[in-house]
């Protein structure tokens, strides 16, 4: 029995959203402490986003391939 309010997650999309949020926070902290300039942060943002999107697509593809080759059989009643 699942806990009340528990929903199954789509890990590929939530992983990407969580990672982008963490990266955004890291950029904000680095700019706040003066480690990088706001211009450097804005130039690196699209590269980081596209890289994480590509990694997420590869992970989704691997999960799909695993699902194809390791299908679970229906239980016999």
N, CA, C and O atoms as CSV, one atom per row, in Angstrom:
chain,resi,resn,atom,element,x,y,z
A,1,UNK,N,N,0.838,-1.170,0.000
A,1,UNK,CA,C,0.000,0.000,0.000
A,1,UNK,C,C,0.892,1.244,0.000
A,1,UNK,O,O,1.844,1.355,0.772
A,2,UNK,N,N,0.555,2.153,-0.873
A,2,UNK,CA,C,1.368,3.363,-0.965
A,2,UNK,C,C,0.909,4.385,0.058
A,2,UNK,O,O,-0.263,4.455,0.426
A,3,UNK,N,N,1.864,5.166,0.498
A,3,UNK,CA,C,1.543,6.223,1.456
A,3,UNK,C,C,0.622,7.247,0.801
A,3,UNK,O,O,0.696,7.487,-0.404
A,4,UNK,N,N,-0.219,7.826,1.588
A,4,UNK,CA,C,-1.161,8.805,1.069
A,4,UNK,C,C,-0.398,10.008,0.514
A,4,UNK,O,O,0.497,10.545,1.166
A,5,UNK,N,N,-0.762,10.416,-0.686
A,5,UNK,CA,C,-0.114,11.549,-1.305
A,5,UNK,C,C,1.154,11.196,-2.066
A,5,UNK,O,O,1.777,12.079,-2.656
A,6,UNK,N,N,1.555,9.927,-2.069
A,6,UNK,CA,C,2.757,9.513,-2.783
A,6,UNK,C,C,2.417,9.293,-4.247
A,6,UNK,O,O,1.480,8.563,-4.568
A,7,UNK,N,N,3.161,9.909,-5.116
A,7,UNK,CA,C,2.949,9.751,-6.546
A,7,UNK,C,C,4.217,9.181,-7.156
A,7,UNK,O,O,5.329,9.483,-6.722
A,8,UNK,N,N,4.024,8.345,-8.176
A,8,UNK,CA,C,5.200,7.841,-8.869
A,8,UNK,C,C,5.822,8.982,-9.648
A,8,UNK,O,O,5.122,9.831,-10.199
A,9,UNK,N,N,7.145,8.992,-9.690
A,9,UNK,CA,C,7.857,10.079,-10.340
A,9,UNK,C,C,8.395,9.629,-11.690
A,9,UNK,O,O,8.742,8.465,-11.887
A,10,UNK,N,N,8.451,10.562,-12.592
A,10,UNK,CA,C,9.156,10.350,-13.841
A,10,UNK,C,C,10.585,10.814,-13.596
A,10,UNK,O,O,10.877,12.007,-13.684
A,11,UNK,N,N,11.478,9.874,-13.288
A,11,UNK,CA,C,12.811,10.221,-12.809
A,11,UNK,C,C,13.657,10.937,-13.837
A,11,UNK,O,O,14.549,11.702,-13.473
A,12,UNK,N,N,13.393,10.702,-15.142
A,12,UNK,CA,C,14.225,11.378,-16.134
A,12,UNK,C,C,13.943,12.867,-16.164
A,12,UNK,O,O,14.874,13.663,-16.288
A,13,UNK,N,N,12.683,13.266,-16.054
A,13,UNK,CA,C,12.395,14.702,-16.104
A,13,UNK,C,C,12.664,15.370,-14.756
A,13,UNK,O,O,13.150,16.500,-14.721
A,14,UNK,N,N,12.359,14.696,-13.650
A,14,UNK,CA,C,12.613,15.329,-12.357
A,14,UNK,C,C,14.110,15.415,-12.086
A,14,UNK,O,O,14.565,16.346,-11.421
A,15,UNK,N,N,14.873,14.463,-12.587
A,15,UNK,CA,C,16.320,14.513,-12.435
A,15,UNK,C,C,16.872,15.747,-13.127
A,15,UNK,O,O,17.712,16.454,-12.570
A,16,UNK,N,N,16.400,16.008,-14.345
A,16,UNK,CA,C,16.876,17.156,-15.094
A,16,UNK,C,C,16.472,18.456,-14.405
A,16,UNK,O,O,17.287,19.372,-14.296
A,17,UNK,N,N,15.238,18.548,-13.943
A,17,UNK,CA,C,14.780,19.757,-13.268
A,17,UNK,C,C,15.573,20.015,-11.986
A,17,UNK,O,O,15.970,21.147,-11.712
A,18,UNK,N,N,15.796,18.969,-11.215
A,18,UNK,CA,C,16.548,19.107,-9.971
A,18,UNK,C,C,17.983,19.539,-10.248
A,18,UNK,O,O,18.516,20.418,-9.571
A,19,UNK,N,N,18.602,18.921,-11.241
A,19,UNK,CA,C,19.985,19.257,-11.575
A,19,UNK,C,C,20.095,20.690,-12.074
A,19,UNK,O,O,21.023,21.406,-11.696
A,20,UNK,N,N,19.159,21.119,-12.921
A,20,UNK,CA,C,19.189,22.499,-13.402
A,20,UNK,C,C,19.006,23.483,-12.258
A,20,UNK,O,O,19.631,24.544,-12.244
A,21,UNK,N,N,18.158,23.139,-11.303
A,21,UNK,CA,C,17.972,24.013,-10.143
A,21,UNK,C,C,19.250,24.113,-9.314
A,21,UNK,O,O,19.621,25.197,-8.862
A,22,UNK,N,N,19.914,22.986,-9.120
A,22,UNK,CA,C,21.165,22.977,-8.346
A,22,UNK,C,C,22.245,23.784,-9.068
A,22,UNK,O,O,22.977,24.548,-8.439
A,23,UNK,N,N,22.344,23.614,-10.388
A,23,UNK,CA,C,23.344,24.354,-11.160
A,23,UNK,C,C,23.041,25.847,-11.112
A,23,UNK,O,O,23.951,26.664,-10.969
A,24,UNK,N,N,21.757,26.207,-11.232
A,24,UNK,CA,C,21.380,27.620,-11.135
A,24,UNK,C,C,21.736,28.213,-9.790
A,24,UNK,O,O,22.218,29.343,-9.713
A,25,UNK,N,N,21.503,27.462,-8.733
A,25,UNK,CA,C,21.858,27.911,-7.395
A,25,UNK,C,C,23.374,28.050,-7.251
A,25,UNK,O,O,23.861,28.998,-6.636
A,26,UNK,N,N,24.110,27.103,-7.819
A,26,UNK,CA,C,25.574,27.176,-7.749
A,26,UNK,C,C,26.087,28.417,-8.466
A,26,UNK,O,O,26.983,29.098,-7.967
A,27,UNK,N,N,25.515,28.718,-9.654
A,27,UNK,CA,C,25.922,29.930,-10.366
A,27,UNK,C,C,25.597,31.172,-9.542
A,27,UNK,O,O,26.398,32.105,-9.492
A,28,UNK,N,N,24.434,31.196,-8.896
A,28,UNK,CA,C,24.054,32.356,-8.081
A,28,UNK,C,C,25.023,32.542,-6.918
A,28,UNK,O,O,25.405,33.668,-6.597
A,29,UNK,N,N,25.417,31.447,-6.294
A,29,UNK,CA,C,26.364,31.525,-5.172
A,29,UNK,C,C,27.734,31.995,-5.658
A,29,UNK,O,O,28.367,32.834,-5.016
A,30,UNK,N,N,28.196,31.455,-6.796
A,30,UNK,CA,C,29.507,31.852,-7.324
A,30,UNK,C,C,29.529,33.326,-7.712
A,30,UNK,O,O,30.519,34.021,-7.481
A,31,UNK,N,N,28.428,33.801,-8.305
A,31,UNK,CA,C,28.354,35.225,-8.653
A,31,UNK,C,C,28.290,36.061,-7.377
A,31,UNK,O,O,28.929,37.110,-7.291
A,32,UNK,N,N,27.523,35.604,-6.388
A,32,UNK,CA,C,27.388,36.331,-5.132
A,32,UNK,C,C,28.701,36.496,-4.402
A,32,UNK,O,O,28.952,37.539,-3.798
A,33,UNK,N,N,29.547,35.470,-4.450
A,33,UNK,CA,C,30.844,35.555,-3.782
A,33,UNK,C,C,31.924,36.165,-4.664
A,33,UNK,O,O,33.063,36.322,-4.222
A,34,UNK,N,N,31.591,36.507,-5.887
A,34,UNK,CA,C,32.542,37.149,-6.782
A,34,UNK,C,C,33.524,36.212,-7.439
A,34,UNK,O,O,34.529,36.666,-7.986
A,35,UNK,N,N,33.266,34.918,-7.402
A,35,UNK,CA,C,34.168,33.953,-8.035
A,35,UNK,C,C,34.082,34.079,-9.554
A,35,UNK,O,O,35.098,34.018,-10.247
A,36,UNK,N,N,32.868,34.254,-10.065
A,36,UNK,CA,C,32.667,34.489,-11.490
A,36,UNK,C,C,31.828,35.749,-11.655
A,36,UNK,O,O,31.127,36.174,-10.737
A,37,UNK,N,N,31.914,36.330,-12.829
A,37,UNK,CA,C,31.140,37.536,-13.098
A,37,UNK,C,C,29.761,37.143,-13.637
A,37,UNK,O,O,29.588,36.031,-14.134
A,38,UNK,N,N,28.795,38.034,-13.544
A,38,UNK,CA,C,27.475,37.742,-14.118
A,38,UNK,C,C,27.539,37.455,-15.622
A,38,UNK,O,O,26.757,36.654,-16.135
A,39,UNK,N,N,28.471,38.110,-16.330
A,39,UNK,CA,C,28.611,37.857,-17.766
A,39,UNK,C,C,29.071,36.425,-18.019
A,39,UNK,O,O,28.578,35.770,-18.937
A,40,UNK,N,N,30.009,35.938,-17.218
A,40,UNK,CA,C,30.473,34.560,-17.365
A,40,UNK,C,C,29.348,33.580,-17.065
A,40,UNK,O,O,29.200,32.556,-17.733
A,41,UNK,N,N,28.567,33.908,-16.061
A,41,UNK,CA,C,27.445,33.043,-15.699
A,41,UNK,C,C,26.413,32.973,-16.822
A,41,UNK,O,O,25.908,31.895,-17.136
A,42,UNK,N,N,26.104,34.105,-17.418
A,42,UNK,CA,C,25.102,34.118,-18.487
A,42,UNK,C,C,25.627,33.434,-19.742
A,42,UNK,O,O,24.841,32.857,-20.494
A,43,UNK,N,N,26.928,33.481,-19.989
A,43,UNK,CA,C,27.495,32.787,-21.146
A,43,UNK,C,C,27.547,31.283,-20.928
A,43,UNK,O,O,27.390,30.521,-21.882
A,44,UNK,N,N,27.762,30.842,-19.703
A,44,UNK,CA,C,27.874,29.412,-19.421
A,44,UNK,C,C,26.515,28.741,-19.278
A,44,UNK,O,O,26.410,27.526,-19.441
A,45,UNK,N,N,25.482,29.507,-18.979
A,45,UNK,CA,C,24.154,28.935,-18.746
A,45,UNK,C,C,23.626,28.059,-19.876
A,45,UNK,O,O,23.241,26.919,-19.616
A,46,UNK,N,N,23.590,28.541,-21.126
A,46,UNK,CA,C,23.069,27.702,-22.215
A,46,UNK,C,C,23.895,26.437,-22.447
A,46,UNK,O,O,23.341,25.385,-22.767
A,47,UNK,N,N,25.212,26.535,-22.286
A,47,UNK,CA,C,26.065,25.354,-22.463
A,47,UNK,C,C,25.749,24.297,-21.411
A,47,UNK,O,O,25.634,23.114,-21.734
A,48,UNK,N,N,25.609,24.714,-20.163
A,48,UNK,CA,C,25.298,23.782,-19.080
A,48,UNK,C,C,23.921,23.157,-19.311
A,48,UNK,O,O,23.744,21.952,-19.129
A,49,UNK,N,N,22.952,23.976,-19.710
A,49,UNK,CA,C,21.600,23.468,-19.949
A,49,UNK,C,C,21.584,22.447,-21.077
A,49,UNK,O,O,20.969,21.389,-20.943
A,50,UNK,N,N,22.251,22.747,-22.186
A,50,UNK,CA,C,22.257,21.802,-23.300
A,50,UNK,C,C,23.005,20.521,-22.951
A,50,UNK,O,O,22.614,19.437,-23.385
A,51,UNK,N,N,24.075,20.637,-22.172
A,51,UNK,CA,C,24.815,19.444,-21.754
A,51,UNK,C,C,23.952,18.554,-20.861
A,51,UNK,O,O,23.911,17.338,-21.046
A,52,UNK,N,N,23.267,19.157,-19.897
A,52,UNK,CA,C,22.415,18.367,-19.009
A,52,UNK,C,C,21.234,17.756,-19.763
A,52,UNK,O,O,20.813,16.643,-19.450
A,53,UNK,N,N,20.700,18.467,-20.746
A,53,UNK,CA,C,19.615,17.919,-21.557
A,53,UNK,C,C,20.100,16.718,-22.355
A,53,UNK,O,O,19.389,15.720,-22.470
A,54,UNK,N,N,21.304,16.807,-22.906
A,54,UNK,CA,C,21.865,15.689,-23.652
A,54,UNK,C,C,22.101,14.489,-22.746
A,54,UNK,O,O,21.807,13.356,-23.128
A,55,UNK,N,N,22.625,14.725,-21.561
A,55,UNK,CA,C,22.851,13.638,-20.605
A,55,UNK,C,C,21.521,13.001,-20.209
A,55,UNK,O,O,21.430,11.778,-20.096
A,56,UNK,N,N,20.507,13.806,-20.000
A,56,UNK,CA,C,19.192,13.294,-19.642
A,56,UNK,C,C,18.608,12.445,-20.769
A,56,UNK,O,O,17.978,11.418,-20.514
A,57,UNK,N,N,18.820,12.875,-22.018
A,57,UNK,CA,C,18.333,12.097,-23.159
A,57,UNK,C,C,19.034,10.750,-23.242
A,57,UNK,O,O,18.405,9.735,-23.539
A,58,UNK,N,N,20.325,10.741,-22.982
A,58,UNK,CA,C,21.077,9.475,-23.001
A,58,UNK,C,C,20.570,8.553,-21.898
A,58,UNK,O,O,20.393,7.356,-22.124
A,59,UNK,N,N,20.337,9.097,-20.714
A,59,UNK,CA,C,19.829,8.282,-19.605
A,59,UNK,C,C,18.452,7.720,-19.946
A,59,UNK,O,O,18.174,6.551,-19.679
A,60,UNK,N,N,17.587,8.550,-20.535
A,60,UNK,CA,C,16.247,8.080,-20.924
A,60,UNK,C,C,16.350,6.985,-21.976
A,60,UNK,O,O,15.582,6.023,-21.945
A,61,UNK,N,N,17.290,7.120,-22.905
A,61,UNK,CA,C,17.485,6.090,-23.921
A,61,UNK,C,C,17.971,4.782,-23.336
A,61,UNK,O,O,17.507,3.710,-23.725
A,62,UNK,N,N,18.906,4.866,-22.401
A,62,UNK,CA,C,19.418,3.656,-21.748
A,62,UNK,C,C,18.300,2.968,-20.960
A,62,UNK,O,O,18.175,1.744,-20.987
A,63,UNK,N,N,17.498,3.758,-20.267
A,63,UNK,CA,C,16.374,3.192,-19.510
A,63,UNK,C,C,15.387,2.521,-20.453
A,63,UNK,O,O,14.851,1.457,-20.141
A,64,UNK,N,N,15.146,3.138,-21.607
A,64,UNK,CA,C,14.238,2.544,-22.587
A,64,UNK,C,C,14.797,1.225,-23.126
A,64,UNK,O,O,14.060,0.251,-23.276
A,65,UNK,N,N,16.091,1.198,-23.415
A,65,UNK,CA,C,16.704,-0.042,-23.900
A,65,UNK,C,C,16.664,-1.136,-22.842
A,65,UNK,O,O,16.411,-2.299,-23.157
A,66,UNK,N,N,16.908,-0.774,-21.613
A,66,UNK,CA,C,16.823,-1.762,-20.533
A,66,UNK,C,C,15.404,-2.291,-20.447
A,66,UNK,O,O,15.196,-3.489,-20.258
A,67,UNK,N,N,14.429,-1.407,-20.585
A,67,UNK,CA,C,13.027,-1.831,-20.542
A,67,UNK,C,C,12.662,-2.759,-21.682
A,67,UNK,O,O,11.843,-3.662,-21.513
A,68,UNK,N,N,13.270,-2.541,-22.860
A,68,UNK,CA,C,12.973,-3.397,-24.013
A,68,UNK,C,C,13.568,-4.786,-23.815
A,68,UNK,O,O,12.890,-5.789,-24.036
A,69,UNK,N,N,14.832,-4.852,-23.399
A,69,UNK,CA,C,15.518,-6.131,-23.319
A,69,UNK,C,C,15.248,-6.909,-22.036
A,69,UNK,O,O,15.441,-8.124,-22.003
A,70,UNK,N,N,14.816,-6.247,-21.003
A,70,UNK,CA,C,14.573,-6.924,-19.738
A,70,UNK,C,C,13.132,-6.744,-19.292
A,70,UNK,O,O,12.864,-6.386,-18.145
A,71,UNK,N,N,12.194,-6.999,-20.223
A,71,UNK,CA,C,10.782,-6.882,-19.879
A,71,UNK,C,C,10.428,-7.925,-18.841
A,71,UNK,O,O,10.878,-9.069,-18.908
A,72,UNK,N,N,9.623,-7.518,-17.889
A,72,UNK,CA,C,9.158,-8.480,-16.900
A,72,UNK,C,C,7.928,-9.182,-17.445
A,72,UNK,O,O,7.038,-8.554,-18.018
A,73,UNK,N,N,7.892,-10.469,-17.262
A,73,UNK,CA,C,6.732,-11.238,-17.724
A,73,UNK,C,C,5.554,-10.984,-16.798
A,73,UNK,O,O,5.717,-10.704,-15.611
A,74,UNK,N,N,4.367,-11.090,-17.373
A,74,UNK,CA,C,3.169,-10.953,-16.550
A,74,UNK,C,C,3.076,-12.127,-15.581
A,74,UNK,O,O,3.361,-13.263,-15.960
A,75,UNK,N,N,2.683,-11.868,-14.346
A,75,UNK,CA,C,2.577,-12.969,-13.399
A,75,UNK,C,C,1.446,-13.925,-13.808
A,75,UNK,O,O,0.401,-13.509,-14.308
A,76,UNK,N,N,1.690,-15.180,-13.583
A,76,UNK,CA,C,0.695,-16.202,-13.909
A,76,UNK,C,C,-0.239,-16.328,-12.727
A,76,UNK,O,O,0.193,-16.542,-11.594
A,77,UNK,N,N,-1.530,-16.193,-13.006
A,77,UNK,CA,C,-2.515,-16.247,-11.922
A,77,UNK,C,C,-2.981,-17.649,-11.672
A,77,UNK,O,O,-3.811,-17.876,-10.792
